[in-house]
Amino acid sequence: MGGVIGAAIGIYSDEARSIISWTWSHVVAGGTLVILVVAAVFSLAWWVRGLAERRRETRREVVRRYFEIHADDFEEDLPSDNAVIGRQLWYAERRTESPDLVILLHGLGLDADDFRPFMNVARQHTVSITLFGHNVEEARDERYRPIGIAAHADLVSGAINNLHRQYPNKRITLVGFSVGCDMIFRLADLWRDHPERQPKIKAALLLDPNINHSTMIISGKVAQLDSDRPLAELKRIAQIPESLVEFQNFCEYLHKISGKDLRQVQRHAADLWDYWEPDGQYELFFQRIARIMAISDRTRVFFSLHFEQRFNDVVALARQRGIRQVFDMRRVDHFEFCRDAFLKEEVRLLVRGG
């Protein structure tokens, strides 16, 4: 066959070269066209995908928003010194397509931004509420006078119901850190008295909640704070810790508190002090845990190393009440409960039923 082909090409060399040239030019041209079409389709698909992803990322950004406070947000008449109508309740939000809406409540003197690292990586739709008077931009605004903790609970309940109306198909999980747990306790009290105001709560996660006055070292001192002498008072509180870990926790709190409305923080702490029993008493704590369990499908309470001296007492009393599984300890420091590394995994397990 090779000889025959070679002889034929030798005899008809001009015609063979023409055929080869025509075939080569058309194959190359056709192949180039195919390649160009494939490249164009691939590039367009890549661009569309990138555009869609950028739009999704834009929707997933943590943004600051606020609720307008209206008279209808309150079931009962407000005391004359609780001037909140017409003001704003600020919150941070990161929307995702997740069916779970996680609402985060901060500690004393903190704000919504303390949960921002977690919100940036959370798969769930997240909202972090800044309590009234704890917004840095309003710290020196005379229109935002201190209000009581009962009014705070009304405001937060209104905010949660507002979010529930916006996202009626999403399952709500409440996460409270430190004094944020006290707000969940107050919400449970409020919804017990006004069940028509209670949204459906899937889960509640409490991180280092107050137990009695023994866990309120900072709150107790801030409750007695003279807001007219802030620097001297904060320096005095900074001298209380007896260990390096406690000193670090105090410094983190005092750093945050110093940028807020000290009158509001002091009023908040004073109301919370009156809300709890003296050291060594646990009855109110377990009553309040039972109320949260009554409004939530799943409840978990975690303590940090900061609370380990009281953990065994709590667990023993919980076992007597048949709710041992609700409580656990994590070998982290107090403020690590706000970190994304901790919250991402624990919230994921909670909303999945782990």
The 8 nearest C-alpha neighbors of each residue, nearest first, counted from 0:
[[1, 3, 2, 4, 5, 6, 7, 8],
 [0, 2, 4, 3, 5, 6, 7, 8],
 [3, 1, 5, 0, 4, 6, 7, 8],
 [4, 2, 0, 6, 5, 1, 7, 8],
 [5, 3, 7, 1, 6, 2, 0, 8],
 [4, 6, 2, 8, 3, 7, 1, 9],
 [7, 5, 9, 3, 8, 4, 2, 10],
 [6, 8, 4, 10, 9, 5, 11, 3],
 [7, 9, 12, 11, 5, 6, 10, 15],
 [8, 10, 6, 12, 7, 11, 5, 4],
 [11, 9, 7, 8, 12, 6, 13, 5],
 [10, 12, 8, 14, 9, 13, 7, 15],
 [13, 11, 8, 15, 9, 14, 10, 16],
 [12, 14, 16, 15, 11, 17, 8, 10],
 [13, 15, 17, 11, 16, 12, 18, 8],
 [16, 14, 12, 18, 17, 13, 11, 8],
 [15, 17, 19, 13, 14, 18, 20, 12],
 [16, 18, 14, 20, 15, 19, 21, 13],
 [19, 17, 15, 21, 20, 16, 22, 14],
 [20, 18, 16, 22, 21, 17, 23, 15],
 [19, 21, 17, 23, 18, 22, 16, 24],
 [20, 22, 18, 24, 19, 23, 17, 25],
 [23, 21, 19, 25, 20, 24, 26, 18],
 [22, 24, 20, 26, 25, 21, 27, 19],
 [23, 25, 27, 21, 26, 22, 28, 20],
 [26, 24, 28, 22, 27, 23, 29, 21],
 [27, 25, 29, 23, 28, 24, 30, 22],
 [26, 28, 30, 24, 25, 29, 31, 23],
 [29, 27, 25, 31, 26, 30, 24, 32],
 [28, 30, 32, 26, 31, 27, 25, 33],
 [31, 29, 33, 27, 32, 28, 26, 34],
 [32, 30, 34, 28, 33, 29, 27, 35],
 [31, 33, 35, 29, 30, 34, 36, 28],
 [34, 32, 30, 36, 31, 35, 37, 29],
 [35, 33, 31, 37, 32, 36, 38, 30],
 [34, 36, 38, 32, 33, 37, 39, 31],
 [37, 35, 39, 33, 38, 34, 32, 40],
 [36, 38, 34, 40, 39, 35, 41, 33],
 [37, 39, 35, 41, 36, 40, 42, 34],
 [40, 38, 36, 42, 37, 41, 35, 43],
 [41, 39, 43, 37, 42, 38, 44, 36],
 [40, 42, 38, 44, 43, 39, 37, 45],
 [43, 41, 45, 39, 44, 40, 38, 46],
 [42, 44, 46, 40, 45, 41, 39, 47],
 [43, 45, 41, 47, 42, 46, 48, 40],
 [46, 44, 42, 48, 43, 47, 49, 41],
 [47, 45, 49, 43, 48, 44, 50, 42],
 [48, 46, 50, 44, 49, 45, 43, 51],
 [47, 49, 45, 51, 46, 50, 44, 52],
 [50, 48, 52, 46, 47, 51, 53, 45],
 [51, 49, 47, 53, 52, 48, 46, 54],
 [50, 52, 54, 48, 49, 53, 47, 55],
 [53, 51, 55, 49, 54, 50, 56, 48],
 [54, 52, 56, 50, 55, 51, 49, 57],
 [53, 55, 57, 51, 52, 56, 50, 58],
 [54, 56, 52, 58, 57, 53, 59, 51],
 [57, 55, 59, 53, 58, 54, 52, 60],
 [58, 56, 54, 59, 55, 60, 53, 52],
 [57, 59, 55, 56, 60, 94, 54, 95],
 [60, 58, 56, 94, 93, 57, 95, 55],
 [61, 59, 57, 93, 58, 62, 56, 119],
 [62, 60, 93, 92, 91, 59, 119, 63],
 [61, 63, 92, 91, 60, 64, 93, 90],
 [64, 62, 91, 90, 92, 61, 65, 89],
 [63, 65, 90, 89, 91, 62, 66, 92],
 [66, 64, 89, 88, 90, 87, 67, 63],
 [65, 67, 88, 87, 68, 89, 158, 64],
 [66, 68, 87, 86, 69, 85, 65, 88],
 [67, 69, 84, 85, 86, 87, 66, 83],
 [70, 68, 71, 84, 72, 85, 67, 73],
 [69, 71, 72, 73, 84, 68, 85, 74],
 [72, 70, 73, 69, 74, 68, 157, 75],
 [73, 71, 70, 69, 157, 154, 74, 153],
 [74, 72, 71, 75, 70, 153, 76, 154],
 [73, 75, 72, 76, 71, 153, 193, 70],
 [76, 74, 73, 77, 72, 71, 153, 78],
 [77, 75, 78, 74, 73, 79, 70, 150],
 [76, 78, 81, 79, 75, 150, 73, 80],
 [79, 77, 80, 81, 76, 82, 146, 150],
 [78, 80, 81, 77, 82, 76, 146, 83],
 [81, 79, 78, 82, 146, 144, 145, 77],
 [80, 82, 146, 78, 79, 83, 77, 145],
 [83, 81, 80, 84, 144, 79, 143, 146],
 [82, 84, 86, 81, 85, 68, 143, 87],
 [85, 83, 68, 69, 86, 70, 82, 67],
 [84, 86, 68, 69, 83, 67, 87, 70],
 [87, 85, 83, 84, 68, 67, 88, 143],
 [86, 88, 67, 66, 68, 65, 89, 85],
 [87, 89, 66, 65, 131, 67, 90, 68],
 [90, 88, 65, 129, 64, 87, 128, 66],
 [89, 91, 128, 129, 64, 127, 65, 63],
 [92, 90, 63, 127, 62, 126, 64, 111],
 [93, 91, 126, 61, 62, 125, 94, 127],
 [94, 92, 61, 59, 125, 60, 124, 62],
 [93, 95, 124, 59, 58, 92, 125, 96],
 [96, 94, 124, 97, 59, 123, 93, 122],
 [95, 97, 98, 94, 124, 123, 122, 99],
 [96, 98, 123, 99, 95, 124, 122, 100],
 [97, 99, 169, 170, 96, 100, 168, 123],
 [100, 98, 170, 169, 97, 123, 124, 171],
 [99, 101, 124, 171, 125, 170, 169, 172],
 [100, 102, 172, 125, 171, 173, 124, 126],
 [103, 101, 126, 173, 127, 125, 174, 172],
 [102, 104, 127, 174, 175, 126, 173, 128],
 [105, 103, 179, 175, 128, 127, 174, 176],
 [104, 106, 179, 176, 110, 109, 175, 111],
 [107, 105, 178, 179, 177, 109, 176, 108],
 [108, 106, 109, 178, 105, 264, 177, 268],
 [107, 109, 256, 255, 264, 106, 133, 259],
 [110, 108, 106, 107, 255, 105, 113, 256],
 [111, 109, 129, 112, 105, 113, 133, 134],
 [110, 112, 129, 127, 128, 113, 114, 91],
 [113, 111, 115, 114, 110, 91, 127, 109],
 [112, 114, 111, 115, 110, 109, 337, 105],
 [115, 113, 112, 117, 116, 111, 337, 118],
 [114, 116, 118, 112, 117, 113, 119, 111],
 [117, 115, 119, 118, 339, 114, 338, 120],
 [118, 116, 339, 119, 115, 114, 120, 121],
 [117, 119, 115, 121, 120, 116, 125, 114],
 [118, 120, 116, 117, 121, 115, 61, 60],
 [121, 119, 118, 117, 122, 116, 339, 343],
 [122, 120, 118, 123, 117, 119, 343, 124],
 [121, 123, 120, 124, 97, 95, 343, 347],
 [124, 122, 97, 121, 99, 125, 100, 95],
 [123, 125, 100, 94, 95, 97, 93, 99],
 [126, 124, 101, 93, 100, 92, 123, 102],
 [127, 125, 92, 102, 91, 103, 101, 128],
 [126, 128, 103, 111, 91, 90, 102, 104],
 [129, 127, 90, 111, 104, 130, 89, 103],
 [130, 128, 110, 111, 90, 89, 133, 134],
 [131, 129, 133, 128, 132, 88, 110, 151],
 [130, 132, 133, 88, 129, 151, 134, 89],
 [131, 133, 134, 263, 143, 130, 260, 138],
 [134, 132, 130, 131, 259, 135, 110, 129],
 [133, 135, 137, 136, 132, 138, 129, 110],
 [136, 134, 138, 137, 259, 133, 258, 260],
 [137, 135, 134, 138, 139, 140, 259, 133],
 [138, 136, 140, 135, 139, 134, 132, 143],
 [137, 139, 260, 259, 135, 140, 136, 134],
 [140, 138, 137, 141, 260, 136, 259, 143],
 [139, 141, 137, 142, 138, 143, 136, 144],
 [140, 142, 143, 139, 144, 137, 138, 260],
 [141, 143, 140, 144, 82, 86, 137, 83],
 [144, 142, 141, 140, 132, 145, 137, 82],
 [143, 145, 142, 141, 146, 82, 263, 81],
 [146, 144, 263, 262, 266, 143, 132, 147],
 [145, 147, 81, 144, 150, 148, 263, 80],
 [148, 146, 149, 150, 151, 267, 266, 270],
 [147, 149, 151, 150, 267, 152, 270, 146],
 [150, 148, 152, 151, 147, 153, 185, 146],
 [151, 149, 153, 152, 148, 147, 154, 146],
 [152, 150, 148, 154, 149, 153, 155, 147],
 [151, 153, 149, 155, 150, 154, 186, 156],
 [154, 152, 150, 156, 151, 155, 73, 157],
 [153, 155, 157, 151, 152, 156, 158, 150],
 [154, 156, 158, 152, 157, 153, 159, 151],
 [157, 155, 153, 159, 158, 154, 152, 160],
 [158, 156, 154, 160, 155, 159, 72, 161],
 [159, 157, 155, 161, 156, 160, 154, 162],
 [160, 158, 162, 156, 161, 157, 163, 155],
 [159, 161, 163, 157, 162, 158, 164, 156],
 [160, 162, 158, 164, 159, 163, 157, 165],
 [163, 161, 165, 159, 160, 164, 166, 158],
 [162, 164, 160, 167, 166, 161, 165, 159],
 [165, 163, 161, 167, 162, 166, 160, 159],
 [164, 166, 162, 163, 167, 161, 160, 168],
 [165, 167, 163, 164, 168, 169, 162, 100],
 [168, 166, 163, 164, 169, 165, 162, 170],
 [169, 167, 166, 170, 98, 163, 99, 165],
 [168, 170, 98, 99, 166, 167, 100, 171],
 [169, 171, 99, 100, 201, 98, 168, 172],
 [172, 170, 100, 200, 201, 101, 99, 169],
 [171, 173, 202, 101, 201, 203, 200, 102],
 [174, 172, 203, 102, 101, 103, 204, 202],
 [175, 173, 204, 103, 203, 205, 102, 104],
 [176, 174, 179, 180, 104, 205, 103, 206],
 [175, 177, 179, 206, 105, 106, 180, 178],
 [178, 176, 208, 207, 106, 179, 180, 206],
 [179, 177, 106, 181, 180, 107, 176, 208],
 [180, 178, 175, 104, 176, 105, 106, 182],
 [181, 179, 175, 183, 178, 182, 208, 177],
 [182, 180, 184, 178, 179, 183, 185, 208],
 [181, 183, 185, 179, 180, 184, 186, 152],
 [182, 184, 186, 180, 185, 181, 187, 179],
 [185, 183, 181, 187, 182, 186, 287, 180],
 [186, 184, 182, 188, 183, 187, 152, 189],
 [185, 187, 183, 189, 188, 184, 152, 190],
 [186, 188, 184, 190, 185, 189, 291, 290],
 [189, 187, 185, 191, 186, 190, 184, 192],
 [190, 188, 186, 192, 191, 187, 193, 185],
 [191, 189, 193, 194, 187, 197, 192, 188],
 [190, 192, 188, 189, 194, 193, 187, 290],
 [191, 193, 189, 190, 194, 188, 187, 195],
 [192, 194, 190, 195, 191, 196, 189, 197],
 [195, 193, 190, 197, 196, 191, 192, 189],
 [194, 196, 193, 197, 190, 198, 192, 191],
 [197, 195, 194, 193, 190, 198, 160, 156],
 [196, 198, 194, 190, 195, 199, 193, 160],
 [199, 197, 200, 160, 196, 163, 159, 195],
 [198, 200, 201, 197, 171, 170, 295, 294],
 [201, 199, 295, 171, 202, 172, 198, 294],
 [200, 202, 296, 171, 172, 295, 170, 297],
 [203, 201, 297, 172, 295, 296, 298, 200],
 [202, 204, 173, 298, 172, 174, 297, 299],
 [203, 205, 174, 299, 300, 298, 173, 175],
 [206, 204, 300, 175, 180, 174, 208, 301],
 [205, 207, 176, 301, 208, 177, 175, 300],
 [208, 206, 302, 177, 301, 303, 176, 205],
 [209, 207, 177, 180, 206, 205, 210, 178],
 [208, 210, 214, 211, 207, 177, 215, 181],
 [211, 209, 284, 214, 208, 281, 212, 213],
 [210, 212, 276, 275, 213, 278, 277, 209],
 [213, 211, 278, 277, 215, 214, 276, 275],
 [212, 214, 278, 211, 215, 216, 277, 210],
 [215, 213, 212, 209, 216, 211, 210, 306],
 [216, 214, 218, 212, 219, 217, 213, 209],
 [217, 215, 219, 218, 214, 220, 213, 212],
 [216, 218, 220, 219, 215, 221, 249, 236],
 [219, 217, 215, 221, 268, 220, 216, 222],
 [218, 220, 222, 216, 217, 215, 221, 272],
 [221, 219, 217, 222, 223, 218, 216, 224],
 [220, 222, 224, 218, 223, 219, 265, 217],
 [221, 223, 269, 268, 265, 219, 220, 224],
 [224, 222, 221, 220, 225, 219, 265, 269],
 [225, 223, 221, 222, 226, 232, 265, 220],
 [226, 224, 227, 228, 223, 229, 232, 265],
 [225, 227, 229, 228, 262, 261, 224, 265],
 [226, 228, 225, 229, 224, 262, 230, 261],
 [229, 227, 226, 225, 231, 230, 232, 224],
 [230, 228, 232, 226, 231, 227, 233, 225],
 [231, 229, 233, 232, 228, 234, 257, 235],
 [230, 232, 234, 233, 229, 228, 235, 236],
 [233, 231, 235, 229, 234, 230, 228, 224],
 [232, 234, 236, 230, 235, 231, 229, 237],
 [235, 233, 237, 231, 232, 236, 230, 238],
 [234, 236, 232, 233, 237, 238, 231, 239],
 [237, 235, 233, 238, 234, 239, 232, 220],
 [236, 238, 234, 235, 239, 233, 249, 250],
 [237, 239, 236, 235, 240, 234, 246, 241],
 [238, 240, 236, 237, 241, 235, 246, 249],
 [241, 239, 246, 245, 242, 238, 237, 249],
 [240, 242, 239, 245, 243, 246, 238, 244],
 [243, 241, 245, 244, 240, 246, 247, 239],
 [242, 244, 246, 245, 247, 241, 240, 248],
 [245, 243, 247, 246, 242, 248, 332, 240],
 [246, 244, 248, 242, 240, 247, 243, 249],
 [245, 247, 243, 249, 240, 244, 248, 250],
 [248, 246, 250, 244, 245, 249, 243, 251],
 [249, 247, 245, 251, 250, 246, 252, 244],
 [248, 250, 246, 252, 247, 251, 253, 245],
 [249, 251, 253, 247, 252, 248, 254, 246],
 [252, 250, 248, 254, 249, 253, 247, 255],
 [251, 253, 249, 255, 250, 254, 256, 248],
 [254, 252, 256, 250, 255, 251, 257, 249],
 [253, 255, 251, 252, 257, 256, 250, 258],
 [256, 254, 252, 253, 257, 258, 109, 108],
 [255, 257, 108, 253, 259, 258, 254, 252],
 [258, 256, 254, 255, 259, 253, 261, 260],
 [259, 257, 256, 255, 135, 260, 254, 138],
 [260, 258, 138, 256, 135, 257, 133, 261],
 [259, 261, 138, 263, 262, 132, 264, 133],
 [262, 260, 264, 263, 259, 265, 226, 256],
 [261, 263, 265, 260, 264, 226, 266, 145],
 [262, 264, 145, 266, 261, 265, 260, 132],
 [263, 265, 261, 267, 266, 262, 108, 268],
 [264, 266, 222, 262, 268, 263, 267, 221],
 [267, 265, 263, 269, 268, 264, 262, 270],
 [266, 268, 264, 270, 265, 269, 263, 148],
 [267, 269, 222, 271, 265, 218, 266, 270],
 [268, 270, 222, 272, 266, 271, 267, 265],
 [271, 269, 273, 267, 272, 268, 266, 148],
 [270, 272, 274, 268, 273, 269, 267, 275],
 [273, 271, 269, 274, 270, 275, 268, 219],
 [272, 274, 270, 271, 275, 269, 276, 268],
 [275, 273, 271, 272, 270, 276, 269, 211],
 [276, 274, 211, 273, 272, 212, 271, 277],
 [275, 277, 211, 212, 280, 278, 283, 274],
 [278, 276, 212, 211, 280, 279, 275, 213],
 [277, 279, 213, 212, 211, 280, 276, 214],
 [280, 278, 277, 281, 211, 213, 276, 212],
 [281, 279, 278, 277, 282, 276, 211, 283],
 [282, 280, 284, 283, 285, 279, 210, 211],
 [281, 283, 284, 285, 280, 286, 276, 287],
 [284, 282, 286, 285, 281, 287, 276, 275],
 [283, 285, 287, 281, 282, 286, 210, 288],
 [284, 286, 288, 287, 282, 283, 289, 281],
 [287, 285, 283, 289, 284, 288, 282, 290],
 [288, 286, 290, 284, 289, 285, 184, 283],
 [287, 289, 285, 291, 290, 286, 284, 292],
 [288, 290, 292, 286, 287, 291, 285, 293],
 [291, 289, 293, 287, 292, 288, 187, 286],
 [290, 292, 288, 293, 294, 289, 187, 295],
 [291, 293, 289, 295, 290, 294, 298, 288],
 [292, 294, 290, 291, 295, 289, 296, 187],
 [295, 293, 291, 292, 200, 290, 296, 187],
 [296, 294, 200, 292, 202, 297, 201, 293],
 [295, 297, 201, 202, 200, 298, 294, 292],
 [296, 298, 202, 295, 203, 201, 299, 292],
 [299, 297, 203, 202, 292, 204, 325, 295],
 [298, 300, 325, 204, 326, 205, 203, 301],
 [301, 299, 205, 326, 325, 204, 206, 327],
 [302, 300, 327, 206, 328, 326, 207, 205],
 [301, 303, 328, 207, 306, 206, 329, 327],
 [304, 302, 305, 329, 331, 333, 306, 332],
 [305, 303, 307, 306, 330, 332, 331, 302],
 [304, 306, 303, 307, 333, 332, 302, 308],
 [307, 305, 304, 308, 303, 309, 302, 310],
 [306, 308, 310, 304, 309, 305, 303, 302],
 [309, 307, 306, 310, 311, 305, 304, 312],
 [310, 308, 307, 312, 311, 306, 313, 314],
 [309, 311, 307, 313, 312, 308, 314, 306],
 [312, 310, 314, 313, 309, 315, 308, 307],
 [313, 311, 315, 310, 309, 314, 316, 308],
 [312, 314, 310, 316, 311, 315, 317, 309],
 [313, 315, 317, 311, 316, 312, 318, 323],
 [316, 314, 312, 318, 317, 313, 311, 319],
 [315, 317, 319, 313, 318, 314, 312, 320],
 [318, 316, 314, 323, 320, 322, 319, 315],
 [317, 319, 323, 321, 315, 320, 316, 322],
 [320, 318, 316, 317, 321, 315, 322, 323],
 [321, 319, 317, 318, 322, 316, 323, 285],
 [320, 322, 318, 319, 323, 317, 324, 316],
 [323, 321, 317, 324, 320, 325, 318, 319],
 [322, 324, 318, 317, 325, 321, 326, 314],
 [325, 323, 322, 326, 327, 299, 321, 318],
 [324, 326, 299, 323, 322, 300, 298, 327],
 [327, 325, 300, 324, 301, 323, 299, 314],
 [326, 328, 301, 300, 302, 329, 325, 324],
 [329, 327, 302, 301, 303, 330, 326, 304],
 [330, 328, 303, 331, 302, 301, 327, 304],
 [329, 331, 304, 303, 328, 332, 302, 307],
 [332, 330, 303, 329, 304, 335, 333, 336],
 [331, 333, 335, 303, 334, 304, 305, 330],
 [332, 334, 335, 303, 305, 336, 331, 304],
 [335, 333, 336, 337, 332, 338, 248, 331],
 [336, 334, 338, 337, 332, 333, 331, 341],
 [335, 337, 334, 338, 333, 341, 206, 342],
 [338, 336, 335, 334, 114, 339, 342, 113],
 [339, 337, 335, 340, 336, 341, 342, 117],
 [338, 340, 117, 342, 341, 116, 343, 337],
 [341, 339, 338, 343, 342, 344, 117, 335],
 [342, 340, 339, 338, 343, 344, 336, 345],
 [341, 343, 339, 345, 344, 346, 340, 338],
 [344, 342, 339, 346, 341, 345, 340, 121],
 [343, 345, 347, 342, 346, 341, 348, 340],
 [346, 344, 348, 342, 347, 343, 349, 341],
 [345, 347, 349, 348, 344, 343, 342, 350],
 [348, 346, 344, 345, 349, 350, 343, 351],
 [349, 347, 353, 345, 351, 346, 350, 352],
 [348, 350, 346, 352, 351, 353, 347, 345],
 [349, 351, 352, 347, 348, 346, 202, 99],
 [352, 350, 348, 349, 353, 347, 346, 99],
 [351, 353, 349, 350, 348, 297, 347, 202],
 [352, 348, 349, 351, 350, 347, 345, 346]]
